[in-house]
Every structure is written in structure tokens, then in C-alpha cells.
């Protein structure tokens, strides 16, 4: 099998497993129960992007042939699965946003004055 084909299979496997772990109840609600049990250790199974890092690790270990290749495959598989998730996600929410800061944390001009635009 070609390396590109194996990488593509790895990406889709990581995406599918991560999606199931973070979004589906599963047969007999076993995945939902797993998410609830894992919540003791944080929210890793509530966030697709977080969970994909850990799902990609065993995939990278299985696919890679050298330690360097495995180390590079780990973030590559996770990142590609995250891209696939962004393309298939129904609610496209921004991955990052900044909250507006209060005026009191803004610095004025060097002479200490502020303009009308600064006090919005």
C-alpha cells in the first residue's frame, strides 16, 4: 500500500473514532457512559480537538515505521482529522475569538492623554 493511502486511512480512522467518542451515544449508550466516566479527569472527551490528539497517538504508532515518522504522524493525523471535522461540522463556530477588553486596561498615549476613539 502507498504511504499516502495509509495516511488517508489513518486520518479518516482518527476522525471517525474521535467523532464517535465525542458526539455519539453508541450502542447501549456505552460511549455516553464512557464520556461521563472520563469527565473525572477533565473534558478531553467533550472536545473533538482535544480528543483527536489522543486518538491519533495509537494510530501514529501503528502506521509509522520509525520513531521520527511516528512523532510526525501524531500531530499530522490529529490536525488532518480536525480539518476534516471542520469541513463536516454543521454549526461552524469559530475556533478562537477574543473577548473585548474593558477600557481600563487600555493604555493611553505617551503623554497620558486619551482621544475620543480611545474611550469607546
C-alpha positions as CSV (number, residue, x, y, z in Angstrom):
1,X,0.0,0.0,0.0
2,X,1.2,3.5,-0.7
3,X,2.1,5.8,2.1
4,X,-0.5,8.4,1.1
5,X,-3.2,5.8,1.1
6,X,-2.2,4.6,4.6
7,X,-2.1,8.2,5.8
8,X,-5.6,9.0,4.4
9,X,-6.9,5.8,6.1
10,X,-5.3,6.9,9.3
11,X,-6.9,10.4,9.1
12,X,-10.4,9.1,8.4
13,X,-10.0,6.5,11.2
14,X,-8.9,9.1,13.7
15,X,-11.7,11.4,12.6
16,X,-14.4,8.7,12.9
17,X,-13.2,7.3,16.2
18,X,-12.9,10.8,17.7
19,X,-16.3,11.8,16.4
20,X,-17.9,8.7,17.9
21,X,-16.2,9.3,21.3
22,X,-17.1,12.9,21.5
23,X,-20.5,13.1,19.9
24,X,-22.3,9.8,19.8
25,X,-24.1,7.7,22.4
26,X,-23.1,4.4,20.8
27,X,-24.8,1.0,21.2
28,X,-26.3,0.6,24.6
29,X,-25.1,4.2,25.3
30,X,-21.7,2.9,26.0
31,X,-19.9,5.9,24.5
32,X,-22.0,8.3,26.6
33,X,-21.2,6.3,29.7
34,X,-17.5,6.4,28.8
35,X,-17.7,10.2,28.4
36,X,-19.3,10.6,31.8
37,X,-16.7,8.3,33.4
38,X,-13.9,10.2,31.8
39,X,-15.2,13.5,33.0
40,X,-13.5,12.9,36.3
41,X,-10.2,13.6,34.6
42,X,-11.3,16.6,32.6
43,X,-13.1,17.4,29.5
44,X,-10.9,15.6,27.0
45,X,-13.9,13.6,25.6
46,X,-16.1,16.6,25.3
47,X,-13.8,18.4,22.8
48,X,-13.2,16.9,19.4
49,X,-9.9,18.8,19.0
50,X,-8.6,17.6,22.4
51,X,-9.7,14.0,21.9
52,X,-8.2,13.8,18.4
53,X,-4.7,14.3,19.9
54,X,-5.1,11.2,22.0
55,X,-6.9,9.1,19.4
56,X,-4.1,9.9,16.9
57,X,-1.4,8.6,19.1
58,X,-2.1,4.9,18.7
59,X,-2.8,5.4,15.0
60,X,0.6,7.1,14.5
61,X,2.3,4.3,16.4
62,X,0.6,1.7,14.2
63,X,1.2,3.5,10.9
64,X,4.7,4.8,11.4
65,X,7.8,2.7,10.7
66,X,10.4,4.8,12.5
67,X,10.3,6.8,15.7
68,X,10.7,10.1,13.8
69,X,7.9,9.2,11.4
70,X,5.6,8.2,14.4
71,X,6.4,11.5,16.1
72,X,5.5,13.5,13.0
73,X,2.4,11.4,12.2
74,X,0.9,12.0,15.6
75,X,0.2,15.8,15.2
76,X,-0.4,15.3,11.4
77,X,-3.1,12.8,11.9
78,X,-4.8,14.9,14.6
79,X,-4.5,18.0,12.6
80,X,-5.9,16.4,9.5
81,X,-8.8,14.9,11.4
82,X,-9.5,18.4,12.9
83,X,-9.6,19.8,9.4
84,X,-12.0,17.0,8.3
85,X,-14.1,17.8,11.3
86,X,-14.3,21.5,10.4
87,X,-15.4,20.6,6.9
88,X,-18.1,18.3,8.1
89,X,-19.3,20.2,11.1
90,X,-22.9,21.5,10.9
91,X,-22.5,24.5,13.2
92,X,-19.5,26.4,12.1
93,X,-18.4,28.1,15.2
94,X,-15.1,30.0,15.4
95,X,-12.3,28.0,16.9
96,X,-10.9,31.2,18.5
97,X,-12.3,34.5,19.4
98,X,-11.3,37.4,21.6
99,X,-13.4,38.9,24.3
100,X,-13.5,42.7,24.2
101,X,-11.4,44.2,26.9
102,X,-12.5,46.8,29.3
103,X,-11.3,50.4,28.7
104,X,-9.4,50.5,32.0
105,X,-6.8,48.0,30.7
106,X,-6.1,50.1,27.5
107,X,-3.0,52.3,27.6
108,X,-3.3,55.9,26.8
109,X,-0.8,58.0,24.8
110,X,2.7,58.5,25.9
111,X,1.7,61.9,27.4
112,X,-1.1,60.2,29.4
113,X,-3.9,61.7,27.3
114,X,-6.7,59.8,25.6
115,X,-8.7,60.5,22.5
116,X,-12.4,60.0,21.9
117,X,-11.6,56.9,20.0
118,X,-9.7,55.5,22.9
119,X,-12.6,55.8,25.3
120,X,-15.1,53.8,23.3
